[in-house]
Amino acid sequence: MSESDASTANQVDVAIVGGGQSALAVSYFLRRAGISYVVLDNQSEAGAAWLHAWDSLHLFSPAQWSSLPGWLMPPTTGQYPSRADVIHYLADYEKRYEIPVRRPAEVKSVSRRGDRLLVSTNHGDWLAKVVVSATGTWGHPYIPDYPGRRDFGGEQVHSARYRNPDPFRGKRVLVVGGGNSGAQILAELSQRCHVTWVTVEEPTFLPDDVDGRVLFERATERWKAKVEGRPDPVPSGGLGDIVMVPPVREARERGVLNSVRPFIRFMNDGVVWADGTRSQVDAVIWCTGFRPALEHLRPLNVINAAGRVDVVEGRSVAEPGLWLVGYGEWCGFASATLIGVMRSARSAAAQIKEYLSSLEEQTA
C-alpha cells in the first residue's frame, strides 16, 4: 500500500513502535486505562535488544529491582539476572498481560495523515490517533570517527554485535569505552586474548557493596532534590559508573582491570598512541554507546540537530500525537532502565488518555 493511501490501514487508538521494556511498560498502563493499542516489534520473538546482547551479560541489580510495572521479575539462580533471565521475563510479561504484539513488523515511517498518524510497516499499515515511539537506542550504535579508522585492516565490532570472546582467542584486542559494558567485556576477553582497555579518563569503580539498586535509589534522591531545589543529598556515584559484578571483581583480582588513555589514530595494522608509539591490533570492540533510533520519525520533521526530538514530559513539542519513552534522561528520569521506565510510561499513558478524551470532545 502506498503511504499516500491510508484507506486500507488498520485503525487503532495507539500504535507503539518497538517491542522492548519501554513498549511493554506503556502497554501495561494503556491496558489499565482501557485504551486500544497495538505493539509493532521488528524482532522475530520477545526480548527486543536483549536478544542481541552478549551471551554472558548480567544486570547489576537484583531481580526485584529490574522489574516492569505490575509484576516483579521472578527470583533468579544468580545474584543478578542474566540476559536469558531478562528475555524470559519479557516474554512471560507479554503473555501475562495479553499484550497485542505484531512481529516481525519493521516500521518504515510515521507520517501525518489528516488528524491521524500513519505507521507504515513491511507487513501492513496502521492509522493511529497516537504514536508512542519506544525503539530505544540499540538499533543506532555509535562509533567515534577516529582518524584512519576506515583504513584499519582489522576487525571492528560494536558491543551491540559482540556475543562472546571465542572469535578473538589469542588475538590482540582493544576494548574502547569506559562504562559497564566495557568493563564486563574486558573481563571475559582478558581470559582468552591479549586485551587493552582504552578509556577517555580513568573509570569510576563503585564499592563492592554498591549495585544498581543502590545507584537507582541515589539517582532518585538526586532527582527529587533537583526538582525541589535542594542540595544534592546523597554520595556520588551515577548510573554510568562501573558496578563490581562478580566477573569484574574477578578481573580486578587478576590485575587486568586497568585502562589507558586513547590512541590518536589508526594504522592499517594497529594504532598510534599519544607518545608516538605504535601497537599492532587485530580487533577493536567499541563499547562507545548508542544514539536514539528515530529514523522512522523523519517524515514528521521532529528530529532536531542533536538527533533527538524536543519533548515536554515525553510528549513531542511539534507533533501533538507523538510520545517518546525510554531513550534516556531527556525522555524522563532513568527511563532507559527496566525499573526506571515505569514513571515515564505511567505519565505517557495518563497524558494519552487525556489527549484521546479531548479528541472525542472535539468530534462530539
C-alpha positions in Angstrom: 0.0 0.0 0.0 1.3 3.5 -0.8 2.0 5.8 2.0 -0.3 8.3 0.4 -3.2 5.9 0.6 -4.3 5.3 4.2 -7.8 4.0 3.3 -6.9 0.3 3.9 -4.8 0.8 7.1 -5.7 -0.9 10.3 -7.4 1.5 12.8 -6.2 1.8 16.4 -6.1 4.5 19.1 -2.4 4.0 19.9 0.4 2.4 17.9 3.5 1.6 19.9 6.7 1.3 17.8 9.2 -1.1 19.5 8.7 -4.2 21.5 11.2 -3.9 24.4 10.8 -2.9 28.0 9.6 0.6 27.3 6.9 -0.6 25.0 5.7 -3.2 27.5 5.6 -0.7 30.3 3.5 1.7 28.3 1.3 -1.2 27.2 0.6 -2.1 30.9 -0.8 1.4 31.7 -2.7 1.7 28.4 -4.3 -1.7 29.1 -5.3 -0.5 32.6 -6.8 2.7 31.1 -8.9 0.6 28.6 -7.3 2.2 25.5 -7.0 0.1 22.3 -3.4 -0.2 21.1 -1.0 -2.3 19.1 2.7 -3.0 19.6 4.8 -3.2 16.4 8.0 -5.0 17.0 10.7 -5.6 14.4 12.1 -8.7 16.2 11.0 -12.2 15.5 10.4 -13.0 19.1 10.1 -11.3 22.5 13.1 -9.8 24.1 13.9 -6.8 21.8 17.5 -5.5 22.2 18.2 -8.1 24.9 18.2 -10.8 22.2 21.3 -9.3 20.8 23.3 -8.6 24.0 26.5 -10.6 24.6 26.0 -14.1 25.9 27.4 -13.5 29.4 25.7 -10.2 30.2 24.2 -9.8 33.6 22.2 -7.0 35.1 23.8 -5.2 38.1 20.5 -5.0 40.1 18.7 -7.9 41.8 15.6 -9.2 40.1 13.1 -7.2 42.2 14.9 -4.1 41.2 14.9 -5.0 37.5 11.1 -5.3 37.1 8.4 -3.7 35.0 5.2 -2.3 36.4 2.7 -4.8 37.8 4.8 -7.9 38.1 8.2 -8.4 39.8 10.8 -10.4 37.9 10.8 -13.9 39.4 13.9 -14.7 41.6 16.9 -15.9 39.6 19.5 -18.5 40.4 22.3 -16.0 40.4 22.7 -12.8 42.4 21.9 -10.7 39.3 19.6 -11.7 36.4 21.3 -13.0 33.2 20.5 -12.0 29.6 18.4 -15.1 29.3 16.5 -14.3 32.6 15.5 -10.9 31.2 14.4 -12.3 27.8 12.2 -15.0 29.6 10.8 -12.3 31.8 9.8 -10.0 28.9 8.3 -12.9 27.0 6.2 -14.0 30.1 5.2 -10.4 30.7 3.7 -10.2 27.2 1.7 -13.3 27.8 0.7 -12.4 31.4 -0.9 -9.1 30.2 -2.0 -10.3 26.8 -0.1 -7.6 25.0 -1.1 -7.4 21.3 2.3 -7.6 19.6 2.7 -7.8 15.9 6.1 -9.2 14.8 8.2 -9.1 12.9 6.9 -5.7 11.8 9.6 -3.3 10.6 8.2 0.3 10.9 9.4 2.2 7.9 7.9 5.6 8.7 5.4 7.6 10.7 3.7 10.4 8.9 0.8 12.7 9.4 -2.4 11.9 7.6 -5.1 14.5 8.4 -6.0 14.1 12.0 -4.2 10.7 12.3 -0.7 9.3 12.1 0.1 6.7 9.5 2.5 4.0 10.7 3.9 2.2 7.6 5.4 -1.2 8.1 6.6 -4.1 5.9 3.5 -6.1 7.0 0.6 -3.6 6.7 -0.1 -0.1 7.8 -1.7 1.3 10.9 -3.7 4.5 11.3 -3.5 5.8 14.8 -4.6 8.8 16.8 -1.4 8.5 18.9 2.0 7.0 18.3 4.4 6.1 21.1 8.0 5.7 19.8 9.8 3.2 22.1 12.6 1.9 19.8 15.3 2.7 22.3 18.9 3.0 21.1 20.2 -0.5 20.3 19.5 0.0 16.6 21.7 3.0 16.4 25.2 2.1 17.8 27.7 4.9 18.0 31.3 4.6 16.9 33.6 7.7 17.2 35.3 8.6 13.9 39.0 8.2 14.9 41.5 9.3 12.2 42.3 6.4 9.9 39.5 4.1 11.3 38.2 3.2 7.8 41.7 2.2 6.7 42.2 -0.1 9.6 42.5 -3.7 8.3 41.5 -5.5 11.5 38.0 -6.4 12.7 35.8 -3.8 14.3 32.7 -4.8 16.3 30.4 -2.6 18.4 29.2 -4.0 21.7 25.7 -4.3 20.0 27.1 -7.1 17.8 29.6 -8.7 20.2 28.4 -12.0 21.6 31.4 -13.9 23.2 35.2 -14.0 23.3 35.6 -17.2 21.2 36.3 -15.5 17.9 39.1 -13.4 19.5 41.0 -16.2 21.1 44.8 -15.4 21.0 44.3 -12.1 19.2 45.4 -8.6 20.1 42.2 -6.7 21.0 41.4 -3.1 22.1 38.2 -2.6 24.1 37.3 1.1 23.7 34.8 2.6 26.2 34.7 3.1 30.0 31.3 2.0 31.1 29.8 -1.2 32.4 29.8 -2.9 29.0 33.5 -2.1 28.5 34.4 -3.5 31.9 32.3 -6.7 31.6 33.5 -7.4 28.0 37.1 -6.7 29.0 36.8 -9.1 32.0 35.9 -12.1 29.8 38.1 -11.2 26.9 41.1 -11.0 29.2 40.9 -14.7 29.7 41.2 -15.6 26.0 43.4 -12.9 24.4 45.8 -10.0 24.8 43.4 -7.1 25.5 44.0 -3.4 26.2 41.2 -1.3 27.7 41.0 2.2 26.3 39.0 4.9 28.1 38.9 8.7 27.8 39.6 9.0 31.5 40.2 6.7 34.5 37.0 4.7 35.0 35.0 5.2 38.2 34.7 1.9 40.1 32.0 1.7 42.8 32.5 0.0 46.1 31.8 -3.8 46.1 28.6 -3.4 48.1 27.1 -0.8 45.7 24.9 -2.3 42.9 22.3 -1.0 40.6 19.6 -0.9 43.3 21.7 1.5 45.4 22.5 3.6 42.3 18.9 3.9 41.4 18.0 4.9 44.9 20.7 7.5 44.9 19.7 8.8 41.5 16.1 9.1 42.6 17.0 11.1 45.7 19.2 13.3 43.5 16.4 13.8 41.0 13.9 14.7 43.8 16.3 17.2 45.3 16.8 18.9 41.9 13.0 19.1 41.4 12.6 20.6 44.9 15.6 22.9 44.6 17.5 21.2 47.4 21.3 20.5 47.5 22.4 17.0 46.4 21.6 14.8 49.4 23.5 11.6 48.5 27.0 10.4 47.8 28.5 10.5 44.4 28.0 7.6 42.0 25.8 7.5 39.0 24.1 5.0 36.7 27.1 5.1 34.4 29.7 4.2 37.0 31.1 0.7 37.0 29.4 -1.8 39.2 31.7 -4.5 40.6 29.7 -7.6 39.5 31.4 -10.9 40.1 33.2 -11.1 36.7 34.6 -7.6 37.0 35.7 -8.3 40.6 37.5 -11.4 39.4 39.2 -9.4 36.7 40.4 -7.0 39.3 41.8 -9.8 41.4 43.8 -11.0 38.3 45.2 -7.5 37.9 43.7 -6.8 34.4 41.2 -4.1 35.3 43.4 -1.3 34.1 42.9 1.2 31.4 45.0 3.5 29.2 44.1 6.8 27.6 43.1 6.9 24.0 45.3 6.4 20.9 45.4 9.3 18.4 44.9 7.4 15.1 44.7 4.1 13.4 47.2 2.5 11.1 46.4 -0.3 8.7 47.5 -2.9 11.3 47.1 -1.1 14.6 47.1 2.2 16.4 49.4 5.1 17.2 49.4 6.4 20.8 49.8 9.9 22.0 53.5 9.5 22.7 54.1 8.2 19.2 54.5 4.6 20.0 52.7 2.0 17.8 50.8 -1.2 18.6 49.7 -3.9 16.3 46.0 -4.7 16.8 43.8 -7.5 15.4 40.4 -6.3 16.5 38.6 -3.4 18.2 35.5 -3.8 20.4 33.7 -0.5 20.5 31.8 -0.1 23.8 31.0 3.5 23.0 27.3 3.7 23.5 24.3 4.4 21.3 22.2 7.1 19.9 18.3 7.3 19.7 16.9 5.1 16.9 14.5 7.6 15.4 14.8 7.3 11.7 11.1 6.2 11.4 10.1 9.7 12.7 11.9 11.6 10.0 8.8 12.3 7.8 7.3 14.2 10.8 10.1 16.7 10.8 10.5 16.4 14.5 14.2 15.3 14.8 16.4 18.2 16.0 20.1 18.9 15.2 21.2 16.7 18.2 19.4 13.7 16.7 16.6 13.9 19.4 13.0 15.1 19.5 12.1 18.1 21.5 9.7 16.9 24.2 8.0 18.1 27.4 7.3 15.2 29.8 7.9 12.8 26.9 5.4 14.4 24.5 6.7 15.9 21.3 6.5 19.7 21.2 6.0 19.8 17.4 3.7 16.8 16.9 0.8 16.6 19.4 0.0 12.9 18.8 3.6 11.7 19.4 5.2 10.5 22.7 8.7 9.1 23.2 9.5 6.7 26.0 12.7 5.1 27.1 15.5 6.9 25.3 17.3 8.3 28.3 17.1 11.2 30.7 15.8 13.6 28.1 12.6 11.5 27.9 12.3 11.1 31.7 14.3 10.2 34.7 16.1 6.8 34.4 13.7 6.0 31.5 16.2 3.7 29.8 16.3 1.2 32.7 13.9 -1.6 33.4 12.8 -0.3 36.7 13.1 3.4 35.8 10.8 3.3 32.8 7.7 2.9 34.9 7.4 6.6 35.8 7.7 7.7 32.2 5.3 5.0 30.9 2.6 5.9 33.5 2.9 9.6 32.7 2.7 9.0 29.0 -0.4 6.8 29.4 -2.1 9.4 31.5 -1.4 12.1 29.0 -2.6 9.9 26.1 -5.8 9.2 27.9 -6.4 12.9 28.3 -5.5 13.7 24.7 -7.8 11.0 23.3 -10.7 12.3 25.5 -10.1 15.8 24.1 -10.3 14.4 20.5 -13.6 12.8 21.3 -14.9 16.1 22.7 -13.9 17.9 19.5 -15.8 15.4 17.3 -18.9 15.1 19.6 
